[in-house]
Amino acid sequence: MSTKKKILLLTRPIGPPWDEGSKDFAYTLAKYTQDFEVHLLTCGKVAELPGNVVQHPIYTSLKLNLAQKLRLLNFLRSFSDYDIAHSLFTPTRTNSLFLRFSLKKGAKTIQTVATLREDLYSAREFKKIIFADLVITYSDYAKEKLEKIGFSNTKRIYPGIDLNIYSPAPKKPELMKKFETAENDFVINYTGEYVRLGDMDDIVEVFSELVLDPRFHGDDKKSRFKLHLAVRVKNQKDAEKKEEVKARFEKEGLINRVAFIDDGSYVMEDIFNLCDVSIFPARTMAGKFDIPLVVPEAMACGKPVIASSLERLRYFLNDNNSILIEPGDQAALKEKILYLYNNPAARRELGEKGMRFARENFDIMKVVKEYEEVYKNI
């Protein structure tokens, strides 16, 4: 019988494809945590997990809808074989209520808070929905906010990425063929959201200007710019926005310069390694994780990053590891893309600086050690 401490990770359904930040982080944390028995809530059987990970395939869909939430609630009511309950859910009134109601009495609790929904909750409400013995935040931004409203049991641990996966690699010919991307194309990657970040219109406008400007065409009079939109369609609003974007590019005759990468038949490290620059020009971070993993993942692959200078992003991005622009500043976004386009040496230098930053701060092995210390000492 195992004498290891038993950790129950409370998460959304875990299963491939690995294209969503919180799910990917939970899977990677479980995969590399040693000296503990980790209980993971999956959708079907998940491969490549060590023997100390116990899979509970309680979910029947990767979408965390009402039916899946009820399956989680029923599981928690019947399962008590754990010492620590570690929630990776963003705290809400609903999930905090059913977790507090359903968790085993006497078990230690941890909440990893990827973002604070300040657009939804007041300081008073945060004190109700954040209830764990220890609160771990992704960012110093959230940690400072919680401390200001009276939380003393906080610790910041960055989310981790697997550097064995996210690292510089050659472009895959089969993906270049699939996305109709030529070797000499200058690929701008955007891995964000169609609606929630408020930046899609900025990206479309800037890219249209770049492609249509004859100054940036090659000897064959064709544009060298290519846009890869590695953006998941999460709801009806996203689907409608995607169609709007496609319609505009078709109207302007630019649709062949854009790849819509959302069918799940790829892994994100390959997408980052196809690009020359990765952009994240968000106008708002409301509802988004304080540290969108797609940013350090691109950095870890050696890609220069252009991002907006929103307060949450400035807690980990700066002028040394990235290029920052004001939110919504289309002229600056275009200027900075052109700067990197025209200066390969600067592009390489910024990519190397970002890669060092990602390796020093987001290495999953370092992050796992921090969590193991927490599990050991709580």
Order of alpha helices (4+ residues) and beta strands (2+ residues): beta-alpha-beta-beta-alpha-beta-alpha-beta-alpha-beta-alpha-beta-alpha-beta-alpha-beta-alpha-beta-alpha-beta-alpha-beta-alpha-beta-alpha-alpha-alpha
